[in-house]
């Protein structure tokens, strides 16, 4: 099996606080990996290490298409970054730019060097792909509902036809129906692009719909990973407690009273 992304012994500390304590994870090419885990377990830090926003500690290895990315120079890093699309937790839209410019931001201001007229046409195509009409293109983010803003963010994430897409808590702040709409759109867009996806989420309904594979991180380590069909049958007590949202179990037993 070809791995698009592979983490080997990824370690990251901030002063005395050890956040990642040797993360090992392999993401197959063209698959959708969902990383679950409680707050403060290292999900976001792991994602930022893959993106190069945070430099992992010595001894860490992060491979993209089999190539080492830890410690590479700026030019090589830029090459890797062109493979990525990202849907941020809060949407992270630019309030001062119309919707189409938000979607096409990477095309206009990145290395693609697409002129604004062509970028707007491409942006409208991506808006259509997430179920938004042409009439939305010239509106501003403040004029949209939370669900529509999330769709715009998804359109921006896929605008450059990335090979890898990261989704950071994609359904946060949405009602259950709109969350399910976003989940369906994520599945559709990832499949149409043939992209490899990594999602971090607390939302198990979202995880079950999006994932081909699940990985659970706890105390800075991946404690279980497997196909989504195997999750409910796994005998890991930490996974069992988390996916069923139980108040009692090894996760909460370890929390000081």
LUMRO-167441 format. One record per residue (C-alpha): residue number from 1; residue in three letters; chain; x, y negated, z. Coordinates in Angstrom, 3 decimals. Each point is the difference from the previous one (the first is absolute). Layout:
N
+-----+--------+--------+----------+----------+----------+
: num : residu : chaine :     east :    north :       up :
+-----+--------+--------+----------+----------+----------+
: NUM :    ALA :      A :        X :        Y :        Z :
...
+-----+--------+--------+----------+----------+----------+
! end
This chain:
257
+-----+--------+--------+----------+----------+----------+
: num : residu : chaine :     east :    north :       up :
+-----+--------+--------+----------+----------+----------+
:   1 :    UNK :      A :    0.000 :    0.000 :    0.000 :
:   2 :    UNK :      A :    1.364 :   -3.434 :   -0.978 :
:   3 :    UNK :      A :    0.080 :   -2.546 :    2.812 :
:   4 :    UNK :      A :   -0.597 :   -3.632 :   -0.907 :
:   5 :    UNK :      A :    0.965 :   -1.208 :    3.481 :
:   6 :    UNK :      A :    2.038 :    1.833 :    2.602 :
:   7 :    UNK :      A :    0.903 :   -1.181 :    3.505 :
:   8 :    UNK :      A :    2.772 :    1.825 :    1.835 :
:   9 :    UNK :      A :    0.801 :   -0.713 :    3.652 :
:  10 :    UNK :      A :   -1.245 :   -3.596 :   -0.249 :
:  11 :    UNK :      A :    0.850 :   -1.797 :    3.232 :
:  12 :    UNK :      A :   -0.864 :   -3.547 :    1.019 :
:  13 :    UNK :      A :    0.441 :   -1.716 :    3.334 :
:  14 :    UNK :      A :   -0.675 :   -3.573 :    1.030 :
:  15 :    UNK :      A :    2.393 :   -0.584 :    2.878 :
:  16 :    UNK :      A :   -0.688 :    2.688 :    2.609 :
:  17 :    UNK :      A :   -3.358 :    0.924 :   -1.570 :
:  18 :    UNK :      A :    0.251 :    3.080 :   -2.206 :
:  19 :    UNK :      A :   -2.838 :   -0.197 :   -2.534 :
:  20 :    UNK :      A :    1.003 :    2.623 :   -2.576 :
:  21 :    UNK :      A :    1.882 :    2.934 :    1.472 :
:  22 :    UNK :      A :    0.878 :    2.097 :   -3.022 :
:  23 :    UNK :      A :   -2.887 :   -0.089 :   -2.474 :
:  24 :    UNK :      A :    0.035 :    2.734 :   -2.646 :
:  25 :    UNK :      A :   -2.640 :   -0.169 :   -2.715 :
:  26 :    UNK :      A :   -0.245 :    1.070 :   -3.636 :
:  27 :    UNK :      A :   -2.684 :   -1.485 :   -2.270 :
:  28 :    UNK :      A :   -0.632 :    2.022 :   -3.191 :
:  29 :    UNK :      A :   -0.139 :   -1.921 :   -3.276 :
:  30 :    UNK :      A :   -3.536 :   -0.991 :   -0.976 :
:  31 :    UNK :      A :   -1.477 :    0.893 :    3.390 :
:  32 :    UNK :      A :   -1.785 :   -2.077 :    2.628 :
:  33 :    UNK :      A :    1.637 :    0.218 :    3.439 :
:  34 :    UNK :      A :   -1.835 :   -1.429 :    3.005 :
:  35 :    UNK :      A :    1.960 :   -0.701 :    3.183 :
:  36 :    UNK :      A :   -2.127 :    0.025 :    3.138 :
:  37 :    UNK :      A :    0.906 :   -0.807 :    3.585 :
:  38 :    UNK :      A :   -0.825 :   -2.355 :    2.832 :
:  39 :    UNK :      A :    1.027 :   -3.632 :    0.334 :
:  40 :    UNK :      A :    3.691 :   -0.489 :    0.630 :
:  41 :    UNK :      A :    1.032 :    3.448 :   -1.223 :
:  42 :    UNK :      A :    2.119 :   -1.312 :   -2.882 :
:  43 :    UNK :      A :   -2.306 :    0.209 :   -3.051 :
:  44 :    UNK :      A :    0.534 :   -3.581 :   -1.156 :
:  45 :    UNK :      A :    3.721 :    0.025 :    0.794 :
:  46 :    UNK :      A :    0.452 :    3.132 :   -2.131 :
:  47 :    UNK :      A :   -1.814 :   -1.705 :   -2.883 :
:  48 :    UNK :      A :    2.138 :   -3.131 :    0.330 :
:  49 :    UNK :      A :    3.159 :    2.116 :   -0.009 :
:  50 :    UNK :      A :   -1.048 :    1.641 :   -3.284 :
:  51 :    UNK :      A :   -0.700 :   -3.435 :   -1.491 :
:  52 :    UNK :      A :    3.355 :   -1.293 :    1.201 :
:  53 :    UNK :      A :   -1.611 :   -2.724 :    2.121 :
:  54 :    UNK :      A :    1.697 :    1.559 :    3.030 :
:  55 :    UNK :      A :    3.433 :    1.613 :   -0.096 :
:  56 :    UNK :      A :    0.006 :    3.386 :    1.761 :
:  57 :    UNK :      A :    2.817 :    0.922 :    2.353 :
:  58 :    UNK :      A :    3.154 :    1.882 :   -0.983 :
:  59 :    UNK :      A :   -0.515 :    3.597 :   -1.038 :
:  60 :    UNK :      A :   -3.383 :   -0.633 :   -1.614 :
:  61 :    UNK :      A :   -0.745 :    1.028 :   -3.586 :
:  62 :    UNK :      A :   -2.889 :   -1.141 :   -2.209 :
:  63 :    UNK :      A :   -0.086 :    1.422 :   -3.514 :
:  64 :    UNK :      A :   -2.155 :   -1.355 :   -2.833 :
:  65 :    UNK :      A :   -0.026 :    2.285 :   -3.054 :
:  66 :    UNK :      A :    3.005 :    1.739 :    1.552 :
:  67 :    UNK :      A :    2.049 :   -3.210 :    0.283 :
:  68 :    UNK :      A :    1.206 :   -1.316 :    3.345 :
:  69 :    UNK :      A :   -1.439 :   -3.426 :    0.857 :
:  70 :    UNK :      A :    1.533 :   -0.620 :    3.427 :
:  71 :    UNK :      A :    2.924 :   -2.372 :   -0.284 :
:  72 :    UNK :      A :   -0.349 :   -0.743 :   -3.722 :
:  73 :    UNK :      A :    0.762 :   -3.438 :   -1.422 :
:  74 :    UNK :      A :   -2.564 :   -2.687 :   -0.787 :
:  75 :    UNK :      A :   -0.144 :    0.718 :   -3.748 :
:  76 :    UNK :      A :   -0.577 :    3.716 :    0.517 :
:  77 :    UNK :      A :   -2.558 :   -0.755 :    2.721 :
:  78 :    UNK :      A :   -1.900 :   -2.229 :   -2.444 :
:  79 :    UNK :      A :   -0.125 :    2.896 :   -2.437 :
:  80 :    UNK :      A :   -1.567 :    2.254 :    2.605 :
:  81 :    UNK :      A :   -2.472 :   -2.679 :    1.095 :
:  82 :    UNK :      A :   -1.408 :   -0.286 :   -3.526 :
:  83 :    UNK :      A :   -1.416 :    3.487 :    0.463 :
:  84 :    UNK :      A :   -2.229 :   -1.129 :    2.903 :
:  85 :    UNK :      A :   -3.471 :   -1.461 :    0.436 :
:  86 :    UNK :      A :   -1.359 :   -0.933 :    3.430 :
:  87 :    UNK :      A :   -3.389 :   -0.587 :    1.593 :
:  88 :    UNK :      A :    0.609 :   -1.830 :    3.268 :
:  89 :    UNK :      A :   -2.151 :    0.498 :    3.094 :
:  90 :    UNK :      A :   -1.462 :   -3.497 :    0.052 :
:  91 :    UNK :      A :   -0.155 :   -0.325 :   -3.779 :
:  92 :    UNK :      A :    2.686 :   -2.729 :    0.077 :
:  93 :    UNK :      A :   -1.606 :   -1.985 :   -2.823 :
:  94 :    UNK :      A :    1.195 :   -3.522 :   -0.747 :
:  95 :    UNK :      A :   -2.854 :   -2.342 :    0.959 :
:  96 :    UNK :      A :    1.215 :   -2.770 :   -2.317 :
:  97 :    UNK :      A :    0.011 :    2.184 :   -3.126 :
:  98 :    UNK :      A :   -3.036 :    1.200 :   -1.974 :
:  99 :    UNK :      A :   -0.759 :    3.705 :    0.057 :
: 100 :    UNK :      A :    1.526 :    0.746 :   -3.414 :
: 101 :    UNK :      A :    3.291 :   -1.666 :    0.980 :
: 102 :    UNK :      A :    0.077 :    2.041 :    3.218 :
: 103 :    UNK :      A :   -0.422 :    3.183 :   -2.020 :
: 104 :    UNK :      A :    2.603 :   -1.018 :   -2.568 :
: 105 :    UNK :      A :    2.457 :   -1.479 :    2.505 :
: 106 :    UNK :      A :    2.608 :    2.723 :   -0.518 :
: 107 :    UNK :      A :   -0.314 :   -0.264 :   -3.769 :
: 108 :    UNK :      A :    0.452 :   -3.777 :   -0.084 :
: 109 :    UNK :      A :    2.586 :   -0.425 :    2.749 :
: 110 :    UNK :      A :    1.782 :    3.350 :   -0.254 :
: 111 :    UNK :      A :    2.471 :    1.226 :   -2.578 :
: 112 :    UNK :      A :   -2.678 :    0.915 :   -2.555 :
: 113 :    UNK :      A :   -0.034 :   -3.621 :   -1.191 :
: 114 :    UNK :      A :   -3.600 :    0.126 :   -1.229 :
: 115 :    UNK :      A :   -1.496 :   -3.360 :   -1.000 :
: 116 :    UNK :      A :   -3.107 :   -1.188 :    1.813 :
: 117 :    UNK :      A :   -2.414 :    0.563 :   -2.866 :
: 118 :    UNK :      A :    1.032 :    3.634 :   -0.446 :
: 119 :    UNK :      A :    0.163 :    0.486 :    3.779 :
: 120 :    UNK :      A :   -3.586 :   -1.189 :    0.420 :
: 121 :    UNK :      A :   -1.218 :    2.493 :   -2.610 :
: 122 :    UNK :      A :    1.826 :    2.808 :    1.807 :
: 123 :    UNK :      A :   -1.337 :   -1.200 :    3.353 :
: 124 :    UNK :      A :   -3.586 :    0.116 :   -1.272 :
: 125 :    UNK :      A :    0.604 :    3.568 :   -1.222 :
: 126 :    UNK :      A :    1.192 :    1.008 :    3.473 :
: 127 :    UNK :      A :   -2.927 :   -1.774 :    1.642 :
: 128 :    UNK :      A :   -2.299 :    2.012 :   -2.252 :
: 129 :    UNK :      A :    1.789 :    3.183 :    1.123 :
: 130 :    UNK :      A :   -0.980 :   -0.725 :    3.615 :
: 131 :    UNK :      A :   -3.583 :   -0.878 :   -0.867 :
: 132 :    UNK :      A :    0.219 :   -3.792 :   -0.057 :
: 133 :    UNK :      A :   -1.313 :   -2.007 :   -2.938 :
: 134 :    UNK :      A :    1.717 :   -2.690 :   -2.052 :
: 135 :    UNK :      A :   -2.045 :   -2.632 :    1.861 :
: 136 :    UNK :      A :    2.092 :    0.622 :    3.140 :
: 137 :    UNK :      A :    3.317 :   -0.855 :   -1.679 :
: 138 :    UNK :      A :   -0.179 :   -3.780 :    0.485 :
: 139 :    UNK :      A :   -1.369 :    0.101 :    3.541 :
: 140 :    UNK :      A :    2.211 :   -0.435 :    3.051 :
: 141 :    UNK :      A :    0.462 :    2.648 :    2.720 :
: 142 :    UNK :      A :   -2.007 :   -2.032 :    2.538 :
: 143 :    UNK :      A :   -3.036 :    0.291 :   -2.290 :
: 144 :    UNK :      A :    0.045 :    3.813 :    0.177 :
: 145 :    UNK :      A :   -1.282 :    2.469 :    2.568 :
: 146 :    UNK :      A :    2.440 :    2.175 :    1.928 :
: 147 :    UNK :      A :   -0.742 :    2.977 :   -2.233 :
: 148 :    UNK :      A :    0.551 :   -2.043 :   -3.165 :
: 149 :    UNK :      A :    3.289 :   -1.351 :    1.374 :
: 150 :    UNK :      A :    1.140 :    3.572 :    0.634 :
: 151 :    UNK :      A :   -0.852 :    0.894 :   -3.611 :
: 152 :    UNK :      A :    2.026 :   -2.971 :   -1.235 :
: 153 :    UNK :      A :    2.905 :    1.196 :    2.133 :
: 154 :    UNK :      A :   -0.330 :    3.452 :   -1.559 :
: 155 :    UNK :      A :   -0.060 :   -1.532 :   -3.490 :
: 156 :    UNK :      A :    3.225 :   -1.859 :    0.832 :
: 157 :    UNK :      A :    1.592 :    3.223 :    1.311 :
: 158 :    UNK :      A :   -0.609 :    1.751 :   -3.336 :
: 159 :    UNK :      A :    0.610 :   -3.017 :   -2.266 :
: 160 :    UNK :      A :    3.545 :    0.987 :   -0.984 :
: 161 :    UNK :      A :   -0.941 :    3.675 :   -0.540 :
: 162 :    UNK :      A :    2.318 :    1.093 :    2.845 :
: 163 :    UNK :      A :    1.364 :    3.502 :    0.404 :
: 164 :    UNK :      A :   -0.440 :   -0.179 :    3.783 :
: 165 :    UNK :      A :   -2.791 :   -1.746 :    1.925 :
: 166 :    UNK :      A :   -0.080 :   -0.629 :    3.755 :
: 167 :    UNK :      A :   -3.286 :   -0.606 :    1.817 :
: 168 :    UNK :      A :    0.257 :   -1.522 :    3.474 :
: 169 :    UNK :      A :   -3.240 :    0.651 :    1.937 :
: 170 :    UNK :      A :   -2.096 :   -0.590 :   -3.161 :
: 171 :    UNK :      A :   -3.418 :    0.199 :    1.717 :
: 172 :    UNK :      A :    0.730 :   -2.143 :    3.071 :
: 173 :    UNK :      A :   -2.762 :   -2.535 :    0.644 :
: 174 :    UNK :      A :   -2.478 :    1.545 :   -2.436 :
: 175 :    UNK :      A :   -3.385 :    1.535 :    0.770 :
: 176 :    UNK :      A :   -0.280 :    3.769 :   -0.605 :
: 177 :    UNK :      A :   -1.697 :   -0.355 :   -3.390 :
: 178 :    UNK :      A :    2.504 :   -2.502 :   -1.401 :
: 179 :    UNK :      A :    2.836 :    2.060 :    1.485 :
: 180 :    UNK :      A :   -1.245 :    3.002 :   -1.966 :
: 181 :    UNK :      A :   -0.202 :   -2.110 :   -3.176 :
: 182 :    UNK :      A :    3.636 :   -1.068 :    0.492 :
: 183 :    UNK :      A :    1.033 :    3.617 :    0.642 :
: 184 :    UNK :      A :   -1.663 :    1.085 :   -3.255 :
: 185 :    UNK :      A :    1.733 :   -2.811 :   -1.900 :
: 186 :    UNK :      A :    3.388 :    0.937 :    1.454 :
: 187 :    UNK :      A :   -0.445 :    3.620 :   -1.094 :
: 188 :    UNK :      A :   -1.124 :   -1.129 :   -3.471 :
: 189 :    UNK :      A :    2.810 :   -2.518 :   -0.533 :
: 190 :    UNK :      A :    2.768 :    2.279 :    1.272 :
: 191 :    UNK :      A :   -1.234 :    2.847 :   -2.195 :
: 192 :    UNK :      A :   -0.281 :   -2.183 :   -3.112 :
: 193 :    UNK :      A :    3.532 :   -1.366 :    0.492 :
: 194 :    UNK :      A :    1.433 :    3.408 :    0.849 :
: 195 :    UNK :      A :    1.676 :   -1.771 :    2.921 :
: 196 :    UNK :      A :    1.449 :    1.357 :    3.207 :
: 197 :    UNK :      A :   -1.775 :   -1.527 :    3.009 :
: 198 :    UNK :      A :    0.768 :   -0.405 :    3.685 :
: 199 :    UNK :      A :   -2.755 :   -1.257 :    2.288 :
: 200 :    UNK :      A :    0.244 :   -0.753 :    3.704 :
: 201 :    UNK :      A :   -3.298 :    0.004 :    1.853 :
: 202 :    UNK :      A :   -1.837 :    0.673 :    3.257 :
: 203 :    UNK :      A :   -3.211 :    0.681 :   -1.954 :
: 204 :    UNK :      A :   -0.459 :    3.754 :   -0.305 :
: 205 :    UNK :      A :   -2.929 :   -0.342 :   -2.430 :
: 206 :    UNK :      A :    2.324 :   -1.972 :   -2.273 :
: 207 :    UNK :      A :    2.828 :    2.496 :    0.482 :
: 208 :    UNK :      A :   -2.209 :    2.947 :   -0.928 :
: 209 :    UNK :      A :   -1.153 :   -1.681 :   -3.207 :
: 210 :    UNK :      A :    3.337 :   -1.421 :   -1.172 :
: 211 :    UNK :      A :    2.497 :    2.680 :    0.991 :
: 212 :    UNK :      A :    1.500 :    2.909 :   -1.847 :
: 213 :    UNK :      A :    2.431 :    0.392 :    2.894 :
: 214 :    UNK :      A :   -0.050 :   -1.191 :    3.612 :
: 215 :    UNK :      A :    2.908 :   -0.788 :    2.310 :
: 216 :    UNK :      A :   -0.367 :   -0.925 :    3.665 :
: 217 :    UNK :      A :    2.597 :   -2.160 :    1.701 :
: 218 :    UNK :      A :    0.304 :   -0.007 :    3.787 :
: 219 :    UNK :      A :    2.741 :   -1.506 :    2.159 :
: 220 :    UNK :      A :    1.980 :   -0.908 :   -3.101 :
: 221 :    UNK :      A :    0.029 :    3.452 :   -1.606 :
: 222 :    UNK :      A :   -2.121 :    1.878 :   -2.513 :
: 223 :    UNK :      A :   -1.532 :    2.748 :    2.155 :
: 224 :    UNK :      A :   -2.126 :    1.637 :   -2.696 :
: 225 :    UNK :      A :   -0.470 :   -0.215 :   -3.731 :
: 226 :    UNK :      A :   -2.067 :    2.047 :   -2.412 :
: 227 :    UNK :      A :   -2.726 :    0.022 :   -2.621 :
: 228 :    UNK :      A :   -3.238 :   -1.747 :    0.981 :
: 229 :    UNK :      A :   -1.807 :    3.361 :   -0.147 :
: 230 :    UNK :      A :    2.319 :    1.329 :    2.726 :
: 231 :    UNK :      A :   -0.477 :   -2.871 :    2.450 :
: 232 :    UNK :      A :   -3.091 :    1.255 :    1.816 :
: 233 :    UNK :      A :    1.510 :    3.470 :    0.332 :
: 234 :    UNK :      A :    3.395 :   -1.082 :    1.353 :
: 235 :    UNK :      A :    0.805 :    1.021 :    3.557 :
: 236 :    UNK :      A :    1.881 :   -3.169 :    0.970 :
: 237 :    UNK :      A :   -1.778 :   -1.411 :    3.097 :
: 238 :    UNK :      A :    1.088 :   -3.579 :   -0.765 :
: 239 :    UNK :      A :   -1.503 :    0.163 :   -3.490 :
: 240 :    UNK :      A :   -3.145 :    1.643 :    1.351 :
: 241 :    UNK :      A :   -0.537 :   -2.763 :    2.569 :
: 242 :    UNK :      A :    0.663 :   -2.809 :   -2.468 :
: 243 :    UNK :      A :   -2.141 :    1.186 :   -2.907 :
: 244 :    UNK :      A :   -2.961 :    0.687 :    2.294 :
: 245 :    UNK :      A :    0.421 :   -3.193 :    2.043 :
: 246 :    UNK :      A :   -0.020 :    1.768 :    3.343 :
: 247 :    UNK :      A :    0.700 :   -1.995 :    3.160 :
: 248 :    UNK :      A :    1.738 :    2.949 :    1.658 :
: 249 :    UNK :      A :    3.064 :    1.751 :   -1.366 :
: 250 :    UNK :      A :    3.784 :   -0.151 :   -0.188 :
: 251 :    UNK :      A :    0.103 :   -3.482 :   -1.574 :
: 252 :    UNK :      A :   -1.881 :   -1.669 :    2.854 :
: 253 :    UNK :      A :    1.509 :    2.292 :    2.651 :
: 254 :    UNK :      A :    3.381 :   -1.534 :   -0.825 :
: 255 :    UNK :      A :   -1.246 :   -3.582 :    0.558 :
: 256 :    UNK :      A :    0.919 :   -1.268 :    3.490 :
: 257 :    UNK :      A :   -3.014 :   -0.629 :    2.243 :
+-----+--------+--------+----------+----------+----------+
! end
